[in-house]
Amino acid sequence: MKSDIIIPKVENVFLAAIQEWNDDFMDNVWNVYLINDSDFKLDSVMVVSKAFGTVDGEMKKTSLLRHAFVEIPSVSAVKIEMIEASVLALNNEFMVTFFIENTLYDKKFTFRTNTINERATEEVPVLFKNGVVVK
């Protein structure tokens, strides 16, 4: 029965952490974007994020954050959330679920501990800004 289940592969949809100026904090902060670099619009998008890991020998985790987007057009990006500097030392995990036409897709994206930093940036497709990409 398990062999009858077809799990579609997520392609050309990924996350990027981009450092941007924030007027509220008067500092540069890391914002996470969902990038749709495909030829299809994404419908009923749900993103669930959390951070977890060990700091100074103690297990830490954040609460779950949920974000919903009705539609993300093809070749576009949408800001999901800001990542506070204190959670950059943790694994930041994002579960992304969406529909393309009548097919359900989902994928887990993880920014590993301390991988969000200025030295790890590259040009992000669609946004054309430097950021840390996870596919």
Phi, psi and chi 1 to 4 in degrees:
 res  aa     phi    psi   chi1   chi2   chi3   chi4
   1 MET       -  -38.4  -71.4  177.5   92.2      -
   2 LYS   -63.5  -29.9  -74.5 -174.0  179.8 -179.3
   3 SER   -69.7  -17.0   62.7      -      -      -
   4 ASP   -79.6  -16.8  -65.0  -21.6      -      -
   5 ILE   -82.9  123.8  -60.8  172.1      -      -
   6 ILE  -101.4  120.6  -61.8  169.4      -      -
   7 ILE  -106.0  110.3  -59.9  172.8      -      -
   8 PRO   -71.0  147.9   24.2  -30.4      -      -
   9 LYS   -88.4  133.8 -176.0  177.2  178.6 -175.9
  10 VAL   -80.5  122.4  173.9      -      -      -
  11 GLU  -129.5  142.1  -65.8  178.7  -17.0      -
  12 ASN    62.7   21.4  -60.5  -40.4      -      -
  13 VAL  -126.8  125.5  175.7      -      -      -
  14 PHE  -155.2  176.6   53.0   91.8      -      -
  15 LEU  -113.6  153.5  -64.3 -177.9      -      -
  16 ALA  -143.0  136.7      -      -      -      -
  17 ALA  -101.4  122.1      -      -      -      -
  18 ILE  -122.9  132.4  -62.8  175.8      -      -
  19 GLN   -85.1  124.7 -165.4  170.9   36.8      -
  20 GLU  -137.9  156.0  -61.5  172.7  -46.4      -
  21 TRP   -73.0  137.2  178.5 -102.1      -      -
  22 ASN  -122.6  117.6 -175.0  -56.2      -      -
  23 ASP   -65.5  -32.6  -72.0  -27.2      -      -
  24 ASP   -65.4  -40.9  -66.5  -26.1      -      -
  25 PHE   -95.1   -9.6  -65.1  106.8      -      -
  26 MET    52.8   44.8  -62.6  -59.4  -70.4      -
  27 ASP  -159.6  166.0 -162.1    6.7      -      -
  28 ASN   -79.3  133.3  -75.3  -36.8      -      -
  29 VAL  -127.6  160.7  -63.0      -      -      -
  30 TRP   -94.6  122.8  -70.8   96.3      -      -
  31 ASN  -110.8  138.8  -68.9  -49.0      -      -
  32 VAL   -99.9  131.0  175.6      -      -      -
  33 TYR  -117.0  144.4  -73.9   83.4      -      -
  34 LEU   -95.2  121.7  176.2   61.9      -      -
  35 ILE  -106.0  124.6  -47.7  -67.6      -      -
  36 ASN  -108.2   96.4  178.2   11.1      -      -
  37 ASP   -99.8   25.3 -162.9   16.8      -      -
  38 SER  -100.9  175.7   72.6      -      -      -
  39 ASP   -89.6    4.4  -65.0  -28.0      -      -
  40 PHE  -118.2  146.6  -55.0   98.4      -      -
  41 LYS   -79.3  148.8   69.9  177.4  177.0  135.4
  42 LEU  -100.0  129.7  -49.8 -179.2      -      -
  43 ASP  -110.7  151.6  -70.2  -46.8      -      -
  44 SER    48.2   56.6  -55.9      -      -      -
  45 VAL   -81.9  131.3 -179.2      -      -      -
  46 MET  -126.4  129.8  179.9   70.9  141.4      -
  47 VAL  -124.7  126.1 -179.3      -      -      -
  48 VAL  -118.5  124.4  178.8      -      -      -
  49 SER  -123.0  153.0   64.6      -      -      -
  50 LYS  -158.9  161.7   66.5  178.9  178.7  179.1
  51 ALA  -127.6  144.7      -      -      -      -
  52 PHE  -155.3  157.1   59.8   91.9      -      -
  53 GLY   156.4 -174.9      -      -      -      -
  54 THR  -111.0  128.5  -55.0      -      -      -
  55 VAL  -126.3  123.0  175.9      -      -      -
  56 ASP    53.6   40.4  -63.3  -31.6      -      -
  57 GLY    76.5    4.5      -      -      -      -
  58 GLU  -115.5  132.5 -175.6  178.2  -17.0      -
  59 MET   -72.2  128.7 -176.2   63.0  178.2      -
  60 LYS  -124.2  148.4  -59.1  -84.0 -172.4 -176.8
  61 LYS  -154.5  152.3   66.1  178.1 -178.8  175.1
  62 THR  -101.0  170.7   64.1      -      -      -
  63 SER   -75.6  163.7   58.4      -      -      -
  64 LEU   -77.8  137.5  -68.4  176.5      -      -
  65 LEU  -114.9  137.2  -63.4  177.3      -      -
  66 ARG  -120.3  137.7  -66.2  173.2 -179.1   87.0
  67 HIS  -133.7  140.2  -50.6  -84.5      -      -
  68 ALA  -129.4  140.3      -      -      -      -
  69 PHE  -132.9  128.9  -54.8   96.4      -      -
  70 VAL   -64.3  -45.0  174.4      -      -      -
  71 GLU  -153.9  141.1  179.5 -179.3  -65.4      -
  72 ILE  -123.3  113.5  -60.4  175.4      -      -
  73 PRO   -62.4  162.0  -17.3   28.1      -      -
  74 SER   -64.5  150.0   63.5      -      -      -
  75 VAL    47.8   60.5 -168.9      -      -      -
  76 SER  -150.6  176.6   67.1      -      -      -
  77 ALA  -141.8  152.9      -      -      -      -
  78 VAL  -137.1  137.9   62.9      -      -      -
  79 LYS   -75.7  130.2 -173.6 -172.0  -60.4 -173.4
  80 ILE   -92.4  -59.3  -60.8  172.7      -      -
  81 GLU  -165.5  166.2   66.2 -175.4   43.7      -
  82 MET   -92.0  142.0 -179.7 -168.4   88.0      -
  83 ILE  -105.2  120.0  -63.5 -177.2      -      -
  84 GLU   -68.4  146.7 -174.7 -173.8  -73.1      -
  85 ALA   -57.1  -32.6      -      -      -      -
  86 SER   -69.3  -22.2   64.1      -      -      -
  87 VAL   -95.5    2.6  -68.7      -      -      -
  88 LEU   -67.3  -22.7  -65.4  176.8      -      -
  89 ALA   -81.0    1.5      -      -      -      -
  90 LEU  -112.4  166.5  -58.0  172.9      -      -
  91 ASN   -74.5  126.6  -66.5  -53.0      -      -
  92 ASN  -107.7  112.6  -72.5  -85.7      -      -
  93 GLU  -110.5  137.0 -177.9  178.4  -82.8      -
  94 PHE  -129.2  118.9  -65.1   80.6      -      -
  95 MET   -95.6  119.1  -83.5  -61.5  -57.2      -
  96 VAL  -114.5  127.1  179.4      -      -      -
  97 THR  -128.9  135.9  -54.0      -      -      -
  98 PHE  -159.6  167.5   57.4   89.9      -      -
  99 PHE  -110.8  139.3  -77.2   92.0      -      -
 100 ILE  -118.9  113.5  -65.6  177.9      -      -
 101 GLU    56.8 -120.2  -64.0  174.9   -9.4      -
 102 ASN  -106.4   18.4  -68.9  -34.7      -      -
 103 THR  -109.3  131.5  -55.3      -      -      -
 104 LEU   -89.2  131.7  177.5   67.9      -      -
 105 TYR  -122.2  148.0  -66.6   79.6      -      -
 106 ASP  -153.7  150.3   75.6  -25.9      -      -
 107 LYS  -155.7  145.5 -175.8  168.7 -178.5  174.4
 108 LYS  -100.1  125.2 -176.9 -171.0  -48.6 -178.0
 109 PHE  -112.4  133.4  -62.3   93.1      -      -
 110 THR  -131.1  123.6  -55.8      -      -      -
 111 PHE   -89.0  109.6  -69.0   97.7      -      -
 112 ARG   -66.2  163.3  -64.5  -81.4  172.4 -149.0
 113 THR   -47.0  126.9  -57.4      -      -      -
 114 ASN    57.6   20.7  -65.3  -43.0      -      -
 115 THR   -86.6  -15.4   57.2      -      -      -
 116 ILE   -87.8   99.7  -61.0  175.5      -      -
 117 ASN  -156.4  164.2   61.2   64.7      -      -
 118 GLU   -64.4  -28.9  -69.7 -178.3   34.1      -
 119 ARG   -72.1  -19.6  -66.1  179.6  -47.0  -81.5
 120 ALA   -98.3   11.0      -      -      -      -
 121 THR   -80.8  154.0   61.1      -      -      -
 122 GLU  -147.4  167.8   61.2 -175.9   86.3      -
 123 GLU   -70.9  129.3 -173.5  175.6   64.8      -
 124 VAL   -90.4  123.5  177.5      -      -      -
 125 PRO   -58.2  154.4  -20.6   30.4      -      -
 126 VAL    75.9  -49.7  177.9      -      -      -
 127 LEU   -86.2  -27.0  -69.2  176.6      -      -
 128 PHE    55.3   41.1  -55.6  106.0      -      -
 129 LYS  -125.3  160.9  -65.4 -179.8  179.0 -179.6
 130 ASN   -80.3  136.7  -74.5  -23.4      -      -
 131 GLY  -165.6  175.5      -      -      -      -
 132 VAL   -97.0  119.5  179.5      -      -      -
 133 VAL  -102.3  138.3  174.3      -      -      -
 134 VAL  -129.3  126.7   65.5      -      -      -
 135 LYS  -113.9      -  -66.0 -175.4  176.6 -176.1
